Amino acid sequence: MEATEFLVSNPTKFSWSFPNACPDHGSGLTYSRVWNVMKSRFSAFVVYAVACSFLLLASFAFAQAQRGTLVHPETIRVSPNADAARVGDAGRGHELVIIETSRDWVHVEAILRAPSHEEGATEEEEAGKAITGWVPNKALVTPTTQDGDRIIFGEAADSEDQASRRRGRRDAAQDAMRLYFRVYDLMPTSPLAAEALYRAADIRWQMDRSDVATRPSAHARESYLRGQMNEEWMKLVMKKYPGTKWAELASFRLLENKLCGEWEGLSKCPEKEAEIYENYAKDHPQSPAAAEALYNAAWRRSALIEIYRTEPNQKKSAESKDRALALAQKIVSQYGQSDWAARAERLIFYTQHNIPTYGNATD
C-alpha cells in the first residue's frame, strides 16, 4: 500500500502536534482533526457549487420560458379582474416578462420602451419605461405557444399591410416593427427569425429615413454632414444570420448612409456613389440586391455624361457613357427576368440616343 493511501485510510495512526499553534487546545492540533475539518469544508463547498449551478440553470430556463408578447392590445390592470383599475395599455409586440399566472390572467412587467443606449439619448430614453400589472392571457404568445413564431409573424405582416394603406390603423408600422423583432427576440432559432429581424430593421430604417429627410441637413452634399439612419438592427442581422439573403439585403441598406444629400451639379458625389454600388455588386454577386446595385451604378454613370459636359470634361463624359452602357448591358444579360433588366433596357435607349438622365433636361 502506498504511503499516501495508508495515511488517508488511517488518519488516526499518525498524530503530529503543533505546539502553540492553537493555544486554546492546550496539547496541540492533531492530524485527524485537521482531516475532519477539511472533509467537512470540502463537502460543504461541493454542495454549494452544485446548488449554485442548479439555480443558475433554473434561472436561465425560467427567463427563457417566462417572456412573451401580445398580438392584440390589452389593458393592464392592478389585479386579475376586468373591473379592476387600469394601470396602462400594452400594445402589439411589446415585450412582456411574466411574473405569475392566475386562471385566465397573467401578471406581467410590460416593457413599453426599452432603455436606449444611443448617443444623445435623454435621461428618460436611457431609463426606458415599464409598468407592472395584470392582462388577460387570450392574446399572449410565448416561446412555448404552438406555432407561436408564425402567429406573431402573421400579425406583423398584417400590421405592415395596414401601415401601407391610406386609411390603415394608426401606428401600424410601429406595431409591425415590434412584432417582427419579437419573433427574433423570443424565438431566434425559428426558420422565420432571420427574415423577421430584417423586416423589423427595414421598417425602422424607413422611419429613420423619413425623419432624416425632414432635417435641414438632408440637403448637405457630404454624407457625414447629414443625419444618419440607425444601423444597429441592420448590423444585428448581418451578425446573427451571416451568409443569408437577409444579411445581404442588410448590407445593401447600409450603403444609403454613405450617399450624398445633394450633388449640386458636381461630379464628385455621383462618381463616389457609382463606385460604392459597383463594389457592392462585385462583392455580393448572389445578393437579391445585386441587380439594383448595378442599376444604381449605371444610372449614376449616365448622369455623369451631362455633368462632365458642363465642367467641361469631354473625355470623362465619353468614358461615363461607355461605363453606363456596359453596366446596363450586364444587368440585361445576368438578370434578364427582373424589373431591373427592363429599366436597364430603357437606360440603354436613353444613353444611345443622347437623352439626358440628369438635370433640367430630364423634366
C-alpha positions in Angstrom: 0.0 0.0 0.0 1.3 3.5 -1.0 2.1 5.8 2.0 -0.5 8.3 0.9 -3.2 5.7 0.6 -2.3 4.3 4.1 -2.4 7.8 5.5 -5.8 8.7 4.0 -7.4 5.4 5.1 -5.9 5.5 8.6 -5.8 9.2 9.7 -5.5 8.4 13.4 -2.4 6.2 13.0 -0.3 9.4 12.9 -0.7 12.3 15.1 1.5 15.4 14.9 1.4 18.1 17.5 1.8 21.8 16.6 2.8 23.3 19.9 1.4 26.8 20.5 -0.2 26.7 17.1 -3.6 26.7 18.7 -3.3 27.7 22.3 -7.0 27.1 23.1 -6.5 23.4 22.7 -3.6 23.0 25.0 -2.0 19.9 23.7 -1.9 21.0 20.0 -3.9 20.1 16.9 -3.9 16.5 15.7 -3.9 15.5 12.0 -7.2 13.7 12.4 -8.9 16.9 13.5 -7.4 18.8 10.5 -8.6 16.0 8.2 -12.1 16.1 9.6 -12.3 19.9 9.2 -11.0 19.7 5.6 -13.5 17.0 4.7 -16.5 18.9 6.1 -15.4 22.1 4.4 -14.9 20.4 1.0 -18.3 18.7 1.3 -19.9 22.0 2.0 -18.2 23.6 -1.0 -19.4 20.8 -3.3 -22.9 21.1 -2.1 -22.7 24.9 -2.6 -21.3 24.6 -6.1 -23.9 22.1 -7.2 -26.7 24.3 -5.7 -25.4 27.4 -7.5 -25.2 25.5 -10.8 -28.7 24.2 -10.4 -30.1 27.7 -9.5 -28.2 29.2 -12.4 -29.7 26.7 -14.9 -33.1 27.0 -13.4 -33.0 30.8 -13.6 -31.9 30.7 -17.2 -34.7 28.3 -18.1 -37.2 30.4 -16.2 -36.1 33.5 -18.0 -36.4 31.8 -21.4 -39.8 30.4 -20.7 -41.3 33.4 -18.9 -41.4 36.0 -21.7 -43.9 36.7 -24.3 -45.8 39.3 -26.3 -49.3 40.3 -27.3 -50.8 40.0 -30.8 -53.7 42.2 -29.8 -53.6 45.3 -27.5 -54.8 44.7 -23.9 -55.4 46.9 -20.9 -53.1 46.4 -17.9 -55.0 46.3 -14.6 -53.9 46.3 -10.9 -55.5 42.9 -10.2 -56.8 39.9 -12.3 -60.2 41.3 -12.8 -61.9 43.1 -15.7 -63.4 45.6 -13.3 -60.0 46.4 -11.6 -58.4 49.8 -12.0 -56.5 50.5 -15.2 -52.7 50.8 -14.9 -51.9 51.3 -18.6 -52.0 49.6 -22.0 -49.8 47.1 -23.7 -49.8 47.1 -27.5 -48.9 44.6 -30.1 -45.3 43.4 -30.0 -44.3 44.9 -26.6 -42.1 42.6 -24.5 -43.8 41.0 -21.5 -41.9 39.5 -18.6 -44.3 37.0 -16.9 -44.3 37.1 -13.1 -47.2 34.7 -12.3 -50.5 33.4 -13.7 -54.0 33.2 -12.3 -56.5 31.3 -14.4 -57.2 33.5 -17.4 -54.9 36.3 -16.3 -51.2 36.9 -16.4 -49.2 39.1 -14.1 -46.6 40.8 -16.2 -44.0 43.6 -16.4 -44.7 45.2 -19.8 -41.6 46.9 -21.4 -43.3 49.8 -23.2 -40.0 51.4 -24.1 -36.7 49.6 -23.9 -33.8 51.6 -22.3 -31.8 53.4 -25.0 -28.0 53.4 -25.1 -27.8 55.6 -28.2 -25.6 58.7 -28.3 -27.7 61.8 -27.5 -30.4 59.9 -25.7 -32.3 61.8 -23.0 -32.4 60.6 -19.4 -36.0 59.4 -19.9 -35.0 57.4 -23.0 -32.0 55.9 -21.2 -34.3 54.8 -18.3 -36.9 53.3 -20.6 -40.5 52.7 -19.5 -42.1 49.6 -17.9 -45.3 49.0 -16.0 -46.5 46.1 -14.0 -50.0 44.7 -13.8 -52.4 42.0 -15.0 -53.5 41.3 -18.5 -55.9 38.6 -20.0 -53.9 35.7 -21.4 -56.0 35.2 -24.6 -53.7 37.4 -26.8 -50.5 36.3 -25.2 -47.9 34.3 -27.3 -44.8 32.8 -25.6 -41.9 30.7 -26.9 -43.9 27.6 -25.8 -47.1 28.5 -27.8 -47.6 26.1 -30.7 -46.7 27.8 -33.9 -46.0 31.0 -31.9 -43.5 32.3 -34.4 -45.9 32.0 -37.2 -48.7 33.7 -35.2 -46.5 36.7 -34.3 -45.1 36.9 -37.9 -48.6 36.8 -39.3 -49.7 39.6 -37.0 -46.7 41.6 -38.0 -47.4 41.1 -41.7 -51.0 42.2 -41.2 -49.8 45.3 -39.4 -47.4 46.1 -42.2 -50.2 45.8 -44.7 -52.3 48.2 -42.5 -49.4 50.7 -42.5 -49.3 50.7 -46.3 -53.0 51.6 -46.6 -54.2 55.2 -46.9 -56.6 54.7 -44.0 -54.8 52.0 -42.2 -54.6 51.5 -38.5 -52.7 54.3 -36.6 -49.2 53.3 -35.6 -49.4 50.1 -37.5 -45.8 50.5 -38.8 -44.5 50.6 -35.2 -46.7 47.6 -34.3 -45.2 45.6 -37.3 -41.7 46.6 -36.4 -42.1 45.4 -32.8 -43.8 42.2 -33.7 -41.2 41.3 -36.3 -38.4 42.0 -33.8 -40.2 39.9 -31.2 -40.1 36.8 -33.5 -36.3 37.0 -33.4 -36.1 38.0 -29.8 -38.4 35.2 -28.4 -37.5 32.5 -31.0 -34.1 33.2 -32.5 -33.8 29.7 -34.0 -37.2 29.9 -35.8 -37.0 29.5 -39.6 -38.7 32.9 -39.7 -36.3 34.7 -37.3 -33.8 36.0 -39.9 -36.5 37.4 -42.2 -38.4 38.8 -39.2 -35.3 40.6 -37.9 -34.6 42.1 -41.3 -38.1 43.2 -41.8 -38.0 44.9 -38.3 -34.7 46.6 -39.2 -36.1 47.7 -42.6 -39.2 49.3 -41.1 -37.0 51.1 -38.6 -34.7 52.2 -41.4 -37.6 53.6 -43.5 -38.9 55.5 -40.5 -35.4 56.9 -39.8 -35.0 57.8 -43.4 -38.3 59.8 -43.4 -37.1 61.6 -40.2 -33.7 62.4 -41.7 -35.3 63.8 -44.9 -37.1 66.4 -42.9 -34.0 67.9 -41.4 -32.2 70.9 -43.0 -29.0 68.8 -43.1 -30.7 66.4 -45.5 -29.5 68.5 -48.4 -25.9 68.6 -47.3 -23.6 67.4 -50.1 -21.3 65.3 -47.9 -22.9 62.2 -46.2 -21.2 62.9 -42.8 -22.9 66.4 -42.6 -26.4 65.0 -42.7 -28.4 62.8 -40.3 -27.8 59.1 -40.4 -30.2 56.1 -40.2 -29.7 53.9 -37.2 -27.5 50.9 -38.3 -27.9 48.8 -35.1 -30.5 46.3 -36.3 -29.1 46.0 -39.8 -25.8 45.1 -38.4 -27.5 42.7 -36.0 -29.0 40.8 -39.0 -25.5 40.5 -40.5 -24.0 39.3 -37.2 -26.7 36.8 -36.3 -27.5 35.4 -39.8 -24.4 35.7 -41.9 -24.5 34.3 -45.4 -28.3 34.6 -45.7 -30.1 36.8 -48.2 -31.3 38.9 -45.3 -27.7 39.7 -44.3 -27.0 40.6 -48.0 -30.0 42.9 -48.0 -29.0 44.5 -44.7 -25.5 45.1 -46.1 -27.1 46.8 -49.2 -29.3 49.1 -47.0 -26.2 50.3 -45.1 -24.9 51.9 -48.3 -27.5 54.6 -48.0 -25.7 56.2 -45.1 -22.7 56.8 -47.4 -24.6 58.7 -50.1 -24.6 62.4 -50.6 -27.6 64.6 -49.8 -27.4 66.8 -52.9 -25.0 66.5 -55.8 -25.1 70.2 -56.5 -24.3 69.5 -60.2 -20.8 68.3 -59.4 -19.1 65.1 -60.4 -17.6 64.1 -57.0 -20.8 62.6 -55.4 -22.1 60.5 -58.4 -18.5 59.2 -59.0 -18.2 58.1 -55.4 -21.7 56.6 -55.3 -21.3 54.7 -58.5 -18.1 53.1 -57.1 -19.9 52.2 -53.9 -22.7 50.4 -55.8 -20.3 48.7 -58.3 -18.2 47.4 -55.5 -21.3 46.0 -53.7 -22.4 44.1 -56.8 -18.9 42.8 -57.3 -18.6 41.6 -53.7 -22.2 40.3 -53.4 -23.0 38.7 -56.8 -25.6 36.4 -55.2 -27.4 39.1 -53.3 -31.1 39.8 -54.1 -30.0 43.4 -54.4 -27.1 42.9 -56.9 -29.2 43.9 -59.9 -30.5 47.0 -58.2 -26.9 47.9 -57.2 -25.7 47.6 -60.8 -28.6 49.7 -62.0 -27.9 52.4 -59.4 -24.3 52.5 -60.6 -25.3 52.6 -64.2 -27.8 55.4 -63.7 -25.1 57.5 -61.9 -22.7 56.8 -64.8 -25.3 58.1 -67.2 -25.9 61.2 -65.1 -22.1 61.9 -65.2 -22.3 62.2 -69.0 -24.1 65.5 -68.7 -22.2 66.6 -65.6 -18.8 66.2 -67.2 -20.0 68.1 -70.3 -20.7 71.1 -68.1 -17.4 71.0 -66.2 -16.3 70.7 -69.1 -14.5 67.4 -69.5 -15.5 65.7 -72.8 -13.1 62.7 -72.2 -14.7 61.7 -68.9 -18.1 62.3 -70.4 -17.4 59.8 -73.1 -15.9 57.3 -70.6 -19.0 57.7 -68.4 -21.3 56.9 -71.4 -19.3 53.7 -72.1 -19.4 52.6 -68.5 -23.1 53.3 -68.2 -23.8 51.2 -71.3 -21.6 48.3 -70.1 -23.3 48.2 -66.6 -26.8 48.3 -68.1 -26.0 45.6 -70.6 -24.6 43.5 -67.7 -27.9 43.8 -65.9 -29.8 42.6 -69.0 -27.6 39.6 -69.6 -27.3 38.5 -65.9 -30.7 39.5 -64.6 -32.9 39.3 -67.7 -36.1 38.3 -65.9 -36.0 41.1 -63.3 -37.7 44.5 -63.5 -34.2 46.0 -63.2 -33.4 44.4 -66.6 -36.3 46.3 -68.2 -35.2 49.5 -66.6 -31.7 48.9 -67.8 -33.1 48.5 -71.4 -34.7 51.9 -71.0 -31.4 53.4 -69.7 -29.5 51.9 -72.7 -32.1 53.5 -75.1 -31.7 56.9 -73.4 -27.9 56.7 -73.4 -27.6 55.6 -77.0 -29.9 58.4 -78.2 -28.2 61.1 -76.0 -31.3 61.7 -73.9 -30.2 63.2 -70.6 -31.0 61.3 -67.4 -29.9 64.1 -65.1 -30.5 67.8 -64.8 -33.3 70.1 -66.1 -33.4 68.5 -69.5 -34.9 65.4 -67.9 -38.2 67.2 -66.9 
